[in-house]
Amino acid sequence: MTTKLNQIIAVEKGSKTRAFAKITEAYQLLQKPAVLSGISRTYQPVDEDGEQYPPEATRVQTKAEDLIRDVTTSLTELFDVTATKDWANCSATADIQVDGETILENVPVTYLLFLEKQLVDVHTFIKKLPVLDPSETWTFDGAADAYATDVVHTIKTKKVPRNHVKAEATKEHPAQVEVYHEDVVVGHWRTVRFSGALPAQRVNELTERVERLQKAVKFAREEANTAEVDQQEIGARVFAYVLAD
């Protein structure tokens, strides 16, 4: 009998839940010896005229064989579903195509799942890449192996004290001199800023490419999951050995 891989994946979670519930229930019952025990007790007086007592009886509420049957039935279903999925994963493949270009061929569905998760991290990493300051004009400087701004020339000044004679000296009074400072050019600065960041356009391009690849991987995974697979019957064989007389 054949089915589709995505159908098997859809029912696997339910099988796990049911099997876990059955095993948990069995564990809990096994912790209660009273439910596994029963008794039948009657009283017979020695003397025919002796006092009579009513019989006592407690039925066995749970039998180990019943627990085994319930647990193995649920586990057999789970074993079969999981085996069908794992056997299918060995053959379910799909190509990863972006804008008509095949990036990878015949990729197993398990690797597609891995790649899908990893690309989330790649996308996060790229979104955090530093971007060049848009207020500057940047060009790549091969010698510095970094982006560089245009050269900015500025002057270096120094305050030099000057004297301003407000009144010449006379026989009666000394000269009245006022000291002030004058900015004098003493040199020139040539400034170039460098950066290891990336142009915003480059970061946007990388982001778009990763997002296109993410979509392509999801499409490929969906395609691989539609592959028809043969249902496996593994559980019965496993428990036939385990429970053999």
C-alpha positions as CSV (number, residue, x, y, z in Angstrom):
1,M,0.0,0.0,0.0
2,T,1.3,3.4,-0.9
3,T,0.7,6.8,0.6
4,K,2.4,10.3,0.5
5,L,5.2,11.3,2.8
6,N,3.4,14.4,4.0
7,Q,0.4,12.3,5.1
8,I,2.7,10.1,7.2
9,I,4.3,13.2,8.8
10,A,0.8,14.5,9.6
11,V,-0.2,11.4,11.5
12,E,3.2,10.7,13.2
13,K,2.6,13.3,16.0
14,G,-0.8,11.7,16.8
15,S,0.8,8.3,16.9
16,K,3.5,9.5,19.3
17,T,0.9,11.1,21.5
18,R,-1.3,8.0,21.7
19,A,1.7,5.7,22.4
20,F,3.0,8.0,25.1
21,A,-0.4,8.2,26.8
22,K,-0.8,4.4,26.7
23,I,2.7,3.8,28.2
24,T,2.1,6.4,30.9
25,E,-1.2,4.9,31.8
26,A,0.4,1.4,32.0
27,Y,3.3,2.7,34.2
28,Q,0.7,4.4,36.6
29,L,-1.3,1.2,36.9
30,L,1.8,-0.9,37.6
31,Q,2.5,1.4,40.5
32,K,-0.8,0.2,42.1
33,P,-0.4,-3.4,43.1
34,A,-4.0,-3.5,44.4
35,V,-5.5,-3.3,40.9
36,L,-3.5,-6.4,39.9
37,S,-4.7,-8.4,42.9
38,G,-7.9,-10.3,43.6
39,I,-9.2,-12.5,46.4
40,S,-12.0,-15.0,47.1
41,R,-12.6,-16.0,50.7
42,T,-15.4,-18.0,52.2
43,Y,-16.0,-19.0,55.8
44,Q,-17.0,-22.4,57.1
45,P,-17.7,-22.8,60.9
46,V,-16.5,-25.9,62.7
47,D,-19.8,-26.3,64.4
48,E,-22.9,-26.4,62.3
49,D,-24.5,-23.9,64.7
50,G,-21.5,-21.7,64.7
51,E,-21.6,-18.1,63.5
52,Q,-21.7,-17.5,59.8
53,Y,-19.7,-14.9,57.9
54,P,-20.4,-13.7,54.3
55,P,-18.0,-14.5,51.6
56,E,-15.4,-11.9,50.5
57,A,-14.4,-11.3,46.9
58,T,-12.3,-8.8,45.1
59,R,-11.9,-9.1,41.3
60,V,-8.6,-8.4,39.5
61,Q,-9.1,-5.0,37.8
62,T,-6.0,-5.0,35.6
63,K,-4.1,-7.8,34.0
64,A,-0.5,-7.5,32.8
65,E,-1.4,-9.2,29.5
66,D,-4.0,-6.5,28.8
67,L,-1.5,-3.8,29.5
68,I,1.0,-5.5,27.2
69,R,-1.6,-5.7,24.4
70,D,-2.7,-2.1,24.8
71,V,0.9,-0.8,24.8
72,T,2.2,-2.9,22.0
73,T,-0.8,-2.0,19.8
74,S,-0.1,1.7,20.2
75,L,3.7,1.2,19.8
76,T,3.2,-1.0,16.7
77,E,1.3,1.9,15.1
78,L,4.0,4.3,16.0
79,F,6.8,1.9,14.9
80,D,5.1,1.5,11.5
81,V,4.5,5.2,11.0
82,T,8.0,6.2,11.9
83,A,9.5,3.4,9.8
84,T,7.4,4.5,6.8
85,K,8.7,8.1,7.3
86,D,12.3,7.1,7.7
87,W,12.3,4.7,4.8
88,A,10.7,7.4,2.7
89,N,13.3,9.9,3.8
90,C,15.9,7.8,2.2
91,S,14.3,8.2,-1.3
92,A,12.2,11.4,-1.1
93,T,14.2,14.1,-2.9
94,A,13.7,17.3,-4.8
95,D,15.7,20.0,-6.7
96,I,16.2,23.5,-5.3
97,Q,15.4,26.0,-8.0
98,V,15.7,29.8,-7.8
99,D,14.4,31.8,-10.7
100,G,14.6,28.8,-13.0
101,E,18.2,28.1,-12.0
102,T,18.9,24.7,-10.3
103,I,21.0,25.3,-7.2
104,L,21.1,21.7,-5.9
105,E,19.7,18.5,-7.4
106,N,18.1,15.5,-5.8
107,V,18.3,16.9,-2.3
108,P,17.0,14.5,0.4
109,V,14.1,15.8,2.4
110,T,16.1,15.5,5.7
111,Y,18.8,17.8,4.3
112,L,16.1,20.2,3.1
113,L,14.8,20.5,6.6
114,F,18.4,21.1,7.9
115,L,19.1,23.7,5.2
116,E,15.8,25.5,5.9
117,K,16.7,25.9,9.6
118,Q,20.3,27.0,8.8
119,L,19.2,29.7,6.3
120,V,17.2,31.4,9.1
121,D,20.5,32.0,10.9
122,V,22.2,33.1,7.7
123,H,19.4,35.6,7.1
124,T,19.7,37.0,10.6
125,F,23.5,37.3,10.2
126,I,23.2,39.2,6.9
127,K,20.6,41.6,8.3
128,K,23.1,42.5,11.0
129,L,25.9,43.4,8.6
130,P,27.2,47.0,9.1
131,V,26.3,49.5,6.4
132,L,28.4,52.4,5.2
133,D,27.4,55.8,6.4
134,P,25.0,57.2,3.7
135,S,26.1,60.8,4.5
136,E,29.5,60.1,2.9
137,T,30.6,59.2,-0.6
138,W,32.5,55.9,-0.6
139,T,34.7,54.2,-3.1
140,F,36.7,51.0,-2.6
141,D,40.4,51.6,-2.0
142,G,42.4,48.5,-3.2
143,A,45.6,49.6,-1.4
144,A,43.8,49.8,2.0
145,D,41.5,46.9,1.1
146,A,38.6,48.9,2.5
147,Y,36.1,51.5,1.5
148,A,37.3,55.1,1.6
149,T,35.8,58.6,1.6
150,D,36.8,61.4,-0.6
151,V,39.8,63.4,0.6
152,V,38.9,66.3,2.9
153,H,41.4,69.1,3.2
154,T,41.3,71.2,6.4
155,I,43.7,73.7,7.8
156,K,45.5,73.7,11.2
157,T,45.7,77.0,12.9
158,K,47.5,78.3,16.0
159,K,46.7,81.3,18.1
160,V,49.6,83.7,18.0
161,P,49.6,86.7,20.5
162,R,49.7,90.1,18.9
163,N,50.1,93.6,20.3
164,H,47.9,96.5,19.5
165,V,49.1,99.9,20.5
166,K,46.1,101.9,21.6
167,A,48.2,104.9,22.7
168,E,51.8,105.8,22.1
169,A,54.1,106.4,25.0
170,T,54.6,110.0,26.2
171,K,56.9,111.6,28.7
172,E,54.1,111.4,31.2
173,H,52.5,108.0,30.4
174,P,53.7,104.6,29.1
175,A,52.3,103.3,25.9
176,Q,48.9,101.7,26.1
177,V,49.2,98.2,24.5
178,E,46.4,95.6,24.1
179,V,47.3,92.0,23.6
180,Y,45.1,89.8,21.4
181,H,45.4,86.4,19.7
182,E,45.3,85.9,16.0
183,D,44.6,82.5,14.3
184,V,47.6,81.8,12.0
185,V,47.6,78.8,9.6
186,V,50.4,76.5,10.6
187,G,49.6,73.4,8.4
188,H,47.1,71.5,6.4
189,W,45.2,68.3,7.2
190,R,44.4,65.7,4.5
191,T,41.7,63.4,5.9
192,V,40.4,60.1,4.4
193,R,38.0,57.9,6.4
194,F,38.1,54.1,5.9
195,S,35.4,51.5,6.7
196,G,35.0,47.8,6.6
197,A,31.3,48.1,6.3
198,L,29.3,47.3,3.2
199,P,27.2,49.5,0.8
200,A,23.5,49.3,1.7
201,Q,22.8,48.1,-1.9
202,R,25.1,45.1,-1.3
203,V,23.4,44.1,2.0
204,N,20.0,44.4,0.4
205,E,21.1,42.2,-2.5
206,L,22.4,39.5,-0.1
207,T,19.2,39.7,1.9
208,E,17.0,39.3,-1.2
209,R,19.1,36.3,-2.4
210,V,18.9,34.5,0.9
211,E,15.1,35.1,1.1
212,R,14.7,33.7,-2.5
213,L,16.7,30.7,-1.5
214,Q,14.6,30.2,1.6
215,K,11.4,30.1,-0.4
216,A,13.0,27.7,-2.9
217,V,14.0,25.3,-0.1
218,K,10.5,25.4,1.3
219,F,9.0,24.6,-2.1
220,A,11.5,21.8,-2.6
221,R,10.6,20.4,0.9
222,E,6.9,20.4,0.0
223,E,7.6,18.7,-3.3
224,A,9.7,16.0,-1.6
225,N,7.0,15.4,1.0
226,T,4.5,14.6,-1.7
227,A,6.5,11.6,-2.9
228,E,4.6,8.4,-2.7
229,V,6.0,5.8,-0.3
230,D,5.4,2.2,0.7
231,Q,3.9,1.8,4.1
232,Q,6.2,-0.3,6.4
233,E,5.0,-2.9,8.8
234,I,7.8,-3.1,11.3
235,G,6.1,-3.0,14.7
236,A,4.4,-6.4,14.5
237,R,7.8,-8.1,13.7
238,V,9.5,-6.4,16.5
239,F,6.9,-7.4,19.1
240,A,6.5,-10.9,17.7
241,Y,10.1,-11.4,18.8
242,V,9.9,-9.6,22.1
243,L,6.6,-11.3,23.2
244,A,7.4,-14.8,21.8
245,D,6.6,-17.6,24.2
